[in-house]
Amino acid sequence: MIAGSNSSSTLHLASLPYLASLPFLACLLFGMQTTSGHAQDEVASQTEKTEGTNAGQNDLDEAIVQRIDAQSDEQLGAVSALLESAIKKGLDDENRSFAKKMLASVQLQRSQAMAGAMLRVPGRRQLQLRDEALESLSTAIEHDPSLIEAYFLIARLNMLPLPGGDPKAVLEATTKVIELLEDDPAQKSEALWMRARVQTEQESKLADLNAALEADPTNLRAIQERAGIRLENGDVENALKDLEAVLLEDPTNQQIAGAAVEELVNLNRLDEAIELVTKLLAKSPSEGMYRMRAILHRSKGNLDEALSDLNKAIAMAPKDPMTLLQRAEVALDRDDIKSAKEDFRNATQVAPQILNLEMVIGLRSRIALLENRLADAINDAQLLADRNPNNTFHRLRLASLYTMDNRPRKAIEVLSELLQGDPGNVPALRSRGDAQLSVGDHKKAIEDYEAAVDSVGEIEFETADEFQKQEAAGIYNNLSWVLATSPNDSVRDGKRSLELAEKAAKLSDYKAAHILSTLAAAYAEAGNFEKAIQWSEKAVQLGDEEDHEQLEQLELELDSYRKGEAWREKQDTEENQVPILSPEDLIDT
């Protein structure tokens, strides 16, 4: 139909919405005169709006130019200022998004430079740089909330061992990283480990560590951290599995190796400790590991194996003073005083400063003892006891040396002081009881032995370990002996003596000559000389086989029982009055 007709087929613009939305097309359809009307005003308005939206474009362009060569904090600060100005003045959506991303990147770079500079400056300046870096990072994540590197650095800066670190900030930053890193398991594992370190509840800490290891089973720091928590919770088996996993990946990690081995030693699992160190040596031989295995072998009494490992350690580090001292200790265990003195001398010549170490003073005291220079040995033991008044081992050793040097009253003095602070100390009670016997005070000796028996408690033969058996057998034996043999009628008690002697004999598997001697004395005190003779003969037989130092007395005891006479014994040691040398008078070993 022809235009202008009144027909119902007339074309309506409203039926073409895509044309109605494009004013300039309407101009083309209906003639140029339309632009001089309402449409012309609309174009002008859009132009003004676009110019206002991009008012910061010049600053953005300048920032882009300066960013290319910006390196110093001052230059990066200038770029940041231009970007902030551009954003404030106004940019279209695309440029605004670009400027914010760029500003976040610049602030991250500034904070990374500040963090690096912290390593090169002291004290207060470190804190200042950290705070400035955190301020830059805050700006960075404000403009780019997905900037993972910024969150990581916030967490690391707050975890530094410096005043003012914020565990809450670490928690928030690492949580954000974990949310953003679903597709990067290694980085996510690192963030979970970091978050675990600031968790206050062990359950939450362990959950993060488990998640970290699920994301990345090779995260050694997470394994190590989890091992520590498991040890605290008493889950020793799984803790040791974790520690071994770390070590098999990093066999040179002496700190972890020490922790794993120490825990196995505490559990009296020396064979497993040796096996672990052997695995580590197969992966990465080292002087430290050979020395560690030598210590373990020595603990088991495997002196040849210990010496072999120390020789290997010295072959790798010939002038290591600690290894030389360890070899000197093993030499003394083997009664090789000459080799021990040579290693001791070499170690102290290489490192004269070690002369004041406890280990060195103790070794020097051992050498003096084996050379029968008791005064020198006592002087060194006294030095260690004075230096560490709370060290029980040093005081027990000093008391033992006093006893060996026929100074039982000095031993009693040292042990009494120790027992004031630790009245249930079994070795101290037993040693003081022995010293009381030496001076003939049987009543006080019995009091100490009975106190030691109470502290030890009831020992079950089937479940006790060898150390427990030996300790209990020794105390039962000594108490039984004085109850059976004391010349003081008021302290003897045959029934109690026999009860204790039978326990001691059972705990020693009836294979110790001196304990069977006590059992015989107990039977004699109880009036059963037939049994006394039986066990005394066994004691003499064992003493003869072992070349026992008291074989002559064992034979005299047997003669007494054959005569129907109980054995009586009272020691009365004469105190050694020779003055102890001063440290300045020590003989050079």
C-alpha positions as CSV (number, residue, x, y, z in Angstrom):
1,M,0.0,0.0,0.0
2,I,1.1,3.6,-0.5
3,A,2.3,5.6,2.5
4,G,-0.2,8.0,3.9
5,S,-3.0,5.6,3.2
6,N,-5.5,5.1,6.0
7,S,-5.0,1.3,5.7
8,S,-4.5,-0.7,8.9
9,S,-1.1,-1.9,7.5
10,T,0.6,1.4,8.4
11,L,4.2,0.9,9.9
12,H,4.5,1.9,13.6
13,L,8.0,2.7,15.1
14,A,6.7,1.3,18.4
15,S,6.7,-2.1,16.8
16,L,10.5,-1.9,16.3
17,P,12.0,-1.5,19.8
18,Y,15.6,-1.9,18.6
19,L,15.1,1.2,16.4
20,A,13.3,3.1,19.2
21,S,16.4,2.6,21.4
22,L,18.8,4.2,18.9
23,P,18.0,7.9,18.5
24,F,20.6,8.5,15.8
25,L,18.9,5.9,13.6
26,A,15.6,7.7,14.1
27,C,17.3,10.8,12.8
28,L,18.3,8.9,9.6
29,L,14.8,7.7,9.1
30,F,13.0,10.9,9.7
31,G,15.4,13.6,8.4
32,M,18.1,15.8,9.7
33,Q,15.7,18.4,11.1
34,T,15.2,16.1,14.1
35,T,18.8,16.7,15.4
36,S,18.0,20.3,16.0
37,G,15.3,19.3,18.5
38,H,15.2,17.1,21.6
39,A,17.7,14.5,20.3
40,Q,20.4,17.1,19.9
41,D,20.1,18.0,23.6
42,E,20.4,14.4,24.6
43,V,23.7,13.9,22.7
44,A,25.2,17.0,24.4
45,S,24.1,15.6,27.8
46,Q,25.8,12.2,27.1
47,T,29.0,14.0,26.0
48,E,29.2,16.1,29.2
49,K,28.5,13.0,31.3
50,T,31.3,11.0,29.6
51,E,33.8,13.9,30.1
52,G,32.9,14.0,33.8
53,T,33.3,10.3,34.3
54,N,36.8,10.3,32.8
55,A,38.0,13.4,34.6
56,G,40.8,11.4,36.1
57,Q,42.1,10.0,32.8
58,N,45.1,12.3,32.6
59,D,46.3,11.2,36.1
60,L,45.8,7.6,35.2
61,D,47.8,8.0,31.9
62,E,50.6,9.7,33.8
63,A,50.5,6.9,36.5
64,I,50.9,4.3,33.8
65,V,53.9,6.1,32.3
66,Q,55.6,6.6,35.7
67,R,54.9,3.0,36.7
68,I,57.2,1.6,34.0
69,D,60.4,2.9,35.7
70,A,59.2,3.2,39.3
71,Q,61.5,1.3,41.7
72,S,62.1,3.3,44.9
73,D,59.4,3.8,47.5
74,E,59.3,7.5,46.7
75,Q,58.6,6.7,43.0
76,L,56.0,4.1,43.9
77,G,54.4,6.6,46.3
78,A,54.1,9.1,43.5
79,V,52.4,6.5,41.3
80,S,50.0,5.6,44.1
81,A,49.1,9.3,44.6
82,L,48.3,9.7,40.8
83,L,46.1,6.6,40.9
84,E,44.3,7.7,44.0
85,S,43.7,11.1,42.4
86,A,42.5,9.5,39.2
87,I,40.0,7.3,41.0
88,K,38.8,10.3,43.1
89,K,38.3,12.6,40.1
90,G,36.4,9.9,38.2
91,L,36.9,7.2,35.7
92,D,34.6,5.0,33.6
93,D,33.9,1.5,35.0
94,E,36.7,-0.2,33.0
95,N,39.4,2.4,33.8
96,R,38.3,2.6,37.4
97,S,38.6,-1.2,37.8
98,F,42.0,-1.1,36.1
99,A,43.3,1.8,38.3
100,K,42.2,0.0,41.5
101,K,44.0,-3.2,40.5
102,M,47.1,-1.2,39.6
103,L,47.0,0.7,42.9
104,A,46.7,-2.6,44.8
105,S,49.8,-4.0,42.9
106,V,51.8,-0.8,43.6
107,Q,51.0,-0.9,47.3
108,L,51.9,-4.6,47.5
109,Q,55.2,-3.9,45.9
110,R,55.9,-1.1,48.4
111,S,55.0,-3.4,51.3
112,Q,57.2,-6.2,50.0
113,A,60.2,-3.7,49.8
114,M,59.5,-2.6,53.4
115,A,59.3,-6.2,54.6
116,G,62.7,-6.9,52.9
117,A,64.2,-3.8,54.5
118,M,63.2,-5.1,57.9
119,L,65.9,-7.7,57.8
120,R,68.6,-5.0,57.5
121,V,67.6,-2.6,60.3
122,P,67.5,-2.9,64.1
123,G,64.8,-2.7,66.8
124,R,62.4,0.2,66.6
125,R,62.9,0.8,62.9
126,Q,61.8,-2.8,62.3
127,L,58.5,-2.2,64.0
128,Q,58.0,1.1,62.1
129,L,58.6,-0.6,58.7
130,R,56.3,-3.5,59.6
131,D,53.5,-1.1,60.5
132,E,54.0,0.9,57.3
133,A,54.0,-2.3,55.3
134,L,50.7,-3.4,56.9
135,E,49.2,0.0,56.2
136,S,50.2,-0.4,52.5
137,L,48.7,-3.9,52.4
138,S,45.5,-2.7,53.9
139,T,45.2,-0.2,51.0
140,A,46.1,-3.0,48.6
141,I,43.3,-5.4,49.6
142,E,40.8,-2.5,49.9
143,H,41.3,-1.9,46.2
144,D,41.8,-5.6,45.2
145,P,40.1,-8.0,47.6
146,S,41.4,-10.9,45.6
147,L,45.1,-10.1,46.0
148,I,46.4,-13.4,47.6
149,E,50.0,-12.2,48.0
150,A,48.8,-9.3,50.1
151,Y,46.9,-11.5,52.5
152,F,49.9,-13.9,52.8
153,L,52.2,-11.0,53.6
154,I,49.7,-9.6,56.2
155,A,49.8,-13.0,58.0
156,R,53.6,-13.3,57.8
157,L,54.2,-9.9,59.2
158,N,51.9,-10.4,62.1
159,M,53.5,-13.8,62.8
160,L,57.0,-12.3,63.2
161,P,58.5,-12.6,66.7
162,L,58.1,-8.8,67.3
163,P,55.9,-6.8,69.7
164,G,52.5,-5.9,68.4
165,G,51.8,-8.9,66.1
166,D,48.1,-9.5,65.8
167,P,46.9,-13.2,65.8
168,K,43.4,-12.0,64.8
169,A,44.8,-10.4,61.7
170,V,46.6,-13.6,60.8
171,L,43.4,-15.6,61.3
172,E,41.4,-13.2,59.1
173,A,44.1,-13.0,56.4
174,T,44.7,-16.7,56.2
175,T,40.9,-17.5,56.2
176,K,40.5,-15.2,53.2
177,V,43.4,-16.9,51.4
178,I,41.9,-20.3,52.0
179,E,38.6,-19.1,50.5
180,L,40.4,-17.8,47.4
181,L,42.7,-20.8,46.9
182,E,40.4,-23.7,46.1
183,D,42.3,-24.5,43.0
184,D,45.8,-24.3,44.4
185,P,46.3,-27.1,47.0
186,A,49.9,-26.3,47.8
187,Q,49.3,-22.6,48.6
188,K,46.1,-23.5,50.4
189,S,48.0,-26.0,52.6
190,E,50.5,-23.3,53.5
191,A,47.7,-20.9,54.5
192,L,46.0,-23.6,56.6
193,W,49.4,-24.3,58.4
194,M,49.7,-20.6,59.1
195,R,46.2,-20.4,60.5
196,A,46.8,-23.4,62.6
197,R,49.6,-21.7,64.4
198,V,47.4,-18.9,65.7
199,Q,44.4,-21.1,66.6
200,T,43.7,-21.0,70.3
201,E,41.9,-24.3,70.6
202,Q,43.9,-27.5,70.0
203,E,40.9,-29.1,68.2
204,S,40.8,-26.2,65.7
205,K,44.5,-26.3,65.3
206,L,44.6,-30.0,64.6
207,A,41.6,-29.6,62.2
208,D,43.6,-27.0,60.2
209,L,46.7,-29.2,60.1
210,N,44.8,-32.2,59.0
211,A,43.2,-30.1,56.2
212,A,46.6,-28.7,55.3
213,L,48.0,-32.2,54.9
214,E,44.9,-33.4,53.0
215,A,45.6,-30.5,50.5
216,D,49.3,-31.2,50.3
217,P,50.6,-34.4,52.0
218,T,54.2,-33.1,51.5
219,N,53.8,-30.0,53.7
220,L,56.6,-30.8,56.2
221,R,55.9,-27.9,58.5
222,A,52.3,-29.0,58.9
223,I,53.5,-32.6,59.6
224,Q,56.0,-31.3,62.2
225,E,53.4,-29.1,63.8
226,R,50.9,-31.9,64.0
227,A,53.5,-34.2,65.6
228,G,54.0,-31.7,68.4
229,I,50.3,-31.6,69.1
230,R,50.0,-35.3,69.0
231,L,52.9,-35.6,71.5
232,E,51.1,-33.1,73.8
233,N,47.9,-35.2,73.6
234,G,49.8,-38.4,74.3
235,D,49.3,-39.8,70.8
236,V,52.9,-40.9,70.7
237,E,52.6,-43.6,67.9
238,N,51.1,-41.2,65.4
239,A,53.4,-38.4,66.5
240,L,56.4,-40.6,65.7
241,K,55.0,-41.5,62.3
242,D,54.7,-37.8,61.6
243,L,58.3,-37.1,62.7
244,E,59.6,-40.0,60.7
245,A,57.8,-38.7,57.6
246,V,59.5,-35.3,58.0
247,L,62.9,-36.9,58.5
248,L,62.6,-39.2,55.5
249,E,61.9,-36.2,53.3
250,D,64.5,-34.0,55.1
251,P,67.1,-36.3,56.7
252,T,69.4,-33.4,57.5
253,N,66.9,-31.9,59.9
254,Q,68.8,-32.3,63.2
255,Q,66.1,-30.7,65.3
256,I,63.4,-33.1,64.2
257,A,65.7,-36.0,64.3
258,G,66.6,-35.1,67.9
259,A,62.9,-34.8,68.9
260,A,62.0,-38.1,67.3
261,V,64.9,-40.0,68.8
262,E,64.5,-38.4,72.3
263,E,60.8,-39.5,72.3
264,L,61.8,-43.0,71.4
265,V,64.4,-43.0,74.1
266,N,61.9,-41.8,76.7
267,L,59.7,-44.7,75.7
268,N,62.7,-47.0,76.1
269,R,62.4,-48.0,72.4
270,L,66.1,-47.7,71.6
271,D,66.1,-50.3,68.9
272,E,63.5,-48.3,67.0
273,A,65.5,-45.1,67.5
274,I,68.6,-46.8,66.1
275,E,66.6,-48.1,63.1
276,L,65.3,-44.6,62.4
277,V,68.7,-43.0,62.5
278,T,70.0,-45.8,60.3
279,K,67.4,-45.0,57.7
280,L,68.4,-41.4,57.8
281,L,72.1,-42.2,57.4
282,A,71.2,-44.3,54.3
283,K,69.6,-41.3,52.7
284,S,72.1,-38.7,53.9
285,P,75.2,-39.6,55.9
286,S,76.3,-36.9,58.3
287,E,78.6,-36.4,61.3
288,G,75.7,-35.5,63.5
289,M,73.7,-38.6,62.7
290,Y,76.6,-40.9,63.3
291,R,77.2,-39.2,66.6
292,M,73.5,-39.6,67.5
293,R,73.5,-43.3,66.7
294,A,76.7,-43.8,68.7
295,I,75.0,-42.3,71.7
296,L,72.1,-44.7,71.2
297,H,74.5,-47.7,70.9
298,R,76.3,-46.6,74.0
299,S,73.0,-46.5,75.9
300,K,72.4,-50.1,74.9
301,G,75.9,-51.1,76.0
302,N,77.0,-51.7,72.3
303,L,80.4,-50.0,72.8
304,D,82.0,-51.5,69.7
305,E,79.2,-50.1,67.5
306,A,79.3,-46.8,69.3
307,L,83.1,-46.5,68.7
308,S,82.7,-47.4,65.0
309,D,80.1,-44.7,64.5
310,L,82.2,-42.1,66.3
311,N,85.2,-43.0,64.1
312,K,83.0,-42.4,61.0
313,A,81.8,-39.1,62.5
314,I,85.4,-38.0,63.1
315,A,86.4,-39.1,59.6
316,M,83.8,-36.6,58.3
317,A,84.7,-33.8,60.8
318,P,88.1,-34.6,62.3
319,K,88.2,-31.5,64.6
320,D,84.7,-31.6,65.9
321,P,85.2,-31.2,69.7
322,M,81.8,-32.7,70.7
323,T,82.5,-35.9,68.7
324,L,86.0,-36.2,70.2
325,L,84.5,-35.9,73.7
326,Q,81.9,-38.5,73.0
327,R,84.6,-40.9,71.8
328,A,86.5,-40.1,75.0
329,E,83.4,-41.2,77.0
330,V,83.2,-44.5,75.1
331,A,86.9,-45.1,75.6
332,L,86.4,-44.7,79.4
333,D,83.5,-47.2,79.2
334,R,86.0,-49.6,77.6
335,D,88.6,-48.8,80.4
336,D,90.9,-47.2,77.7
337,I,92.1,-44.3,79.7
338,K,94.9,-43.4,77.3
339,S,92.6,-43.0,74.3
340,A,90.1,-41.0,76.4
341,K,92.8,-38.6,77.6
342,E,94.1,-38.1,74.1
343,D,90.6,-37.3,72.7
344,F,89.9,-35.0,75.7
345,R,93.2,-33.2,75.1
346,N,92.5,-32.8,71.4
347,A,89.0,-31.5,71.9
348,T,90.1,-28.9,74.4
349,Q,93.0,-27.8,72.3
350,V,90.7,-27.3,69.2
351,A,88.1,-25.4,71.3
352,P,89.6,-24.2,74.7
353,Q,86.3,-22.4,75.5
354,I,84.6,-25.8,76.1
355,L,86.6,-26.3,79.3
356,N,83.8,-24.7,81.3
357,L,81.1,-27.0,79.8
358,E,79.4,-29.4,82.1
359,M,80.1,-32.3,79.8
360,V,83.9,-31.5,79.8
361,I,84.1,-31.1,83.6
362,G,82.2,-34.3,84.1
363,L,84.5,-36.2,81.7
364,R,87.6,-34.7,83.4
365,S,86.1,-36.0,86.7
366,R,85.6,-39.5,85.3
367,I,89.2,-39.6,84.0
368,A,90.5,-38.6,87.5
369,L,88.4,-41.3,89.1
370,L,89.7,-44.0,86.8
371,E,93.2,-42.8,87.6
372,N,92.4,-43.1,91.3
373,R,92.8,-39.3,91.8
374,L,89.7,-39.1,94.0
375,A,90.4,-35.6,95.3
376,D,90.5,-34.3,91.7
377,A,87.3,-36.2,90.8
378,I,85.5,-34.8,93.9
379,N,86.7,-31.3,93.2
380,D,85.2,-31.3,89.7
381,A,82.0,-33.0,91.0
382,Q,81.7,-30.3,93.7
383,L,82.2,-27.6,90.9
384,L,79.2,-29.1,89.0
385,A,77.1,-29.4,92.1
386,D,77.7,-25.8,93.1
387,R,77.0,-24.6,89.6
388,N,73.7,-26.4,89.4
389,P,72.3,-26.8,92.9
390,N,69.0,-28.3,91.6
391,N,70.7,-31.0,89.5
392,T,70.1,-34.2,91.3
393,F,72.5,-36.3,89.3
394,H,75.5,-34.0,90.1
395,R,74.7,-34.2,93.9
396,L,74.3,-37.9,93.8
397,R,77.6,-38.3,92.0
398,L,79.3,-36.0,94.5
399,A,77.9,-38.1,97.4
400,S,79.0,-41.3,95.7
401,L,82.6,-40.0,95.3
402,Y,82.7,-38.9,99.0
403,T,81.7,-42.5,99.9
404,M,84.3,-44.0,97.7
405,D,86.9,-41.7,99.3
406,N,85.9,-42.9,102.8
407,R,84.1,-39.7,103.6
408,P,80.6,-41.1,104.4
409,R,79.7,-38.2,106.7
410,K,80.3,-35.8,103.9
411,A,78.1,-38.0,101.7
412,I,75.4,-37.9,104.3
413,E,75.6,-34.1,104.4
414,V,75.2,-33.8,100.6
415,L,72.3,-36.3,100.5
416,S,70.5,-34.8,103.5
417,E,70.5,-31.4,101.7
418,L,69.2,-33.1,98.6
419,L,66.4,-34.9,100.5
420,Q,65.2,-31.7,102.1
421,G,63.9,-30.6,98.8
422,D,63.0,-34.1,97.5
423,P,62.2,-36.4,100.4
424,G,61.0,-39.3,98.2
425,N,64.2,-39.4,96.0
426,V,64.9,-43.2,95.9
427,P,68.6,-43.1,94.9
428,A,69.3,-40.5,97.5
429,L,67.5,-42.4,100.3
430,R,69.3,-45.6,99.3
431,S,72.7,-43.9,99.1
432,R,72.2,-42.2,102.5
433,G,71.1,-45.5,104.0
434,D,74.4,-47.1,102.7
435,A,76.4,-44.2,104.2
436,Q,74.6,-44.6,107.5
437,L,75.6,-48.2,107.5
438,S,79.2,-47.2,106.9
439,V,79.2,-45.1,110.1
440,G,77.4,-47.8,112.1
441,D,74.1,-46.0,112.5
442,H,71.8,-49.0,111.7
443,K,68.7,-47.4,113.0
444,K,68.9,-44.4,110.6
445,A,70.0,-46.7,107.8
446,I,66.8,-48.7,108.2
447,E,64.7,-45.6,108.3
448,D,66.2,-44.5,104.9
449,Y,65.8,-47.9,103.4
450,E,62.2,-48.2,104.5
451,A,61.4,-44.8,103.1
452,A,63.0,-45.9,99.8
453,V,60.8,-49.0,99.8
454,D,57.7,-46.9,100.3
455,S,58.7,-44.6,97.4
456,V,59.4,-47.5,95.1
457,G,56.0,-49.1,95.9
458,E,55.0,-52.7,95.1
459,I,57.0,-54.1,92.1
460,E,55.3,-56.6,89.9
461,F,57.8,-59.1,88.6
462,E,55.8,-59.8,85.4
463,T,55.3,-56.1,84.4
464,A,58.3,-54.3,85.8
465,D,61.2,-53.4,83.4
466,E,64.8,-54.3,84.2
467,F,65.7,-51.0,85.7
468,Q,62.8,-51.1,88.1
469,K,63.7,-54.7,89.1
470,Q,67.3,-53.8,89.7
471,E,66.5,-50.7,91.7
472,A,63.9,-52.5,93.9
473,A,66.1,-55.5,94.4
474,G,69.0,-53.4,95.5
475,I,66.9,-51.6,98.1
476,Y,65.2,-54.8,99.4
477,N,68.6,-56.5,99.6
478,N,70.3,-53.7,101.6
479,L,67.4,-53.4,104.1
480,S,67.1,-57.1,104.5
481,W,70.9,-57.4,105.2
482,V,70.9,-54.9,108.0
483,L,67.7,-56.4,109.5
484,A,69.4,-59.8,109.5
485,T,73.0,-59.0,110.4
486,S,73.0,-55.9,112.6
487,P,74.7,-56.5,116.0
488,N,72.0,-54.3,117.5
489,D,69.3,-56.6,118.8
490,S,66.7,-53.9,118.8
491,V,66.8,-53.3,115.0
492,R,67.0,-57.0,113.8
493,D,63.8,-58.5,112.4
494,G,64.2,-61.9,110.8
495,K,60.7,-62.2,109.5
496,R,60.8,-58.9,107.7
497,S,64.4,-59.6,106.5
498,L,63.3,-62.9,104.9
499,E,60.3,-61.3,103.2
500,L,62.5,-58.7,101.6
501,A,65.3,-61.1,100.7
502,E,63.0,-63.4,98.9
503,K,61.6,-60.4,96.8
504,A,65.2,-59.3,96.0
505,A,66.2,-62.8,95.0
506,K,63.2,-63.2,92.7
507,L,63.7,-59.8,91.1
508,S,67.3,-60.7,90.3
509,D,66.3,-64.1,89.0
510,Y,68.4,-65.8,91.8
511,K,71.6,-65.0,89.9
512,A,73.3,-62.4,92.0
513,A,75.8,-63.7,94.5
514,H,75.5,-60.8,97.0
515,I,71.6,-61.1,97.0
516,L,71.7,-64.9,97.6
517,S,74.2,-64.1,100.5
518,T,71.5,-61.8,102.0
519,L,68.8,-64.5,101.5
520,A,71.1,-67.0,103.4
521,A,71.6,-64.4,106.2
522,A,67.8,-63.9,106.5
523,Y,67.2,-67.6,106.8
524,A,69.9,-67.9,109.5
525,E,68.4,-65.0,111.5
526,A,65.0,-66.8,111.2
527,G,66.7,-69.9,112.6
528,N,66.6,-72.0,109.4
529,F,70.2,-72.9,109.0
530,E,69.5,-75.7,106.5
531,K,68.2,-73.1,104.0
532,A,70.9,-70.6,105.0
533,I,73.6,-73.2,104.1
534,Q,71.8,-74.0,100.8
535,W,71.6,-70.4,99.6
536,S,75.1,-69.5,101.0
537,E,76.6,-72.4,99.0
538,K,74.9,-71.1,95.9
539,A,76.2,-67.6,96.6
540,V,79.8,-68.9,97.0
541,Q,79.5,-70.9,93.7
542,L,78.3,-67.8,91.8
543,G,81.0,-65.7,93.5
544,D,83.7,-68.2,92.4
545,E,82.4,-68.2,88.8
546,E,82.3,-64.4,88.7
547,D,85.5,-63.9,90.6
548,H,83.5,-61.9,93.0
549,E,85.5,-59.3,95.0
550,Q,83.8,-60.4,98.2
551,L,84.3,-64.1,97.6
552,E,86.4,-64.5,100.8
553,Q,83.5,-63.0,102.9
554,L,81.0,-65.2,101.2
555,E,83.0,-68.2,102.3
556,L,83.3,-67.0,105.8
557,E,79.5,-66.5,106.0
558,L,79.0,-70.1,104.8
559,D,81.3,-71.4,107.6
560,S,79.3,-69.4,110.1
561,Y,76.0,-71.0,109.0
562,R,77.6,-74.5,109.1
563,K,78.5,-73.8,112.7
564,G,74.9,-72.8,113.4
565,E,75.8,-69.2,113.9
566,A,73.9,-66.2,112.3
567,W,76.1,-63.6,110.6
568,R,76.7,-60.3,112.3
569,E,78.3,-57.2,110.7
570,K,78.9,-53.6,111.7
571,Q,80.9,-51.2,109.6
572,D,82.5,-48.2,111.2
573,T,84.4,-46.3,108.5
574,E,87.0,-43.9,109.7
575,E,86.5,-40.6,108.0
576,N,89.2,-39.6,105.5
577,Q,90.7,-36.3,107.0
578,V,93.0,-35.4,104.1
579,P,91.9,-32.0,102.7
580,I,90.3,-31.9,99.3
581,L,92.4,-30.0,96.7
582,S,91.1,-26.6,95.5
583,P,90.3,-26.2,91.8
584,E,93.5,-24.3,91.2
585,D,95.4,-27.4,92.3
586,L,93.8,-29.8,89.9
587,I,96.2,-32.2,88.1
588,D,96.2,-31.6,84.4
589,T,94.7,-34.6,82.6
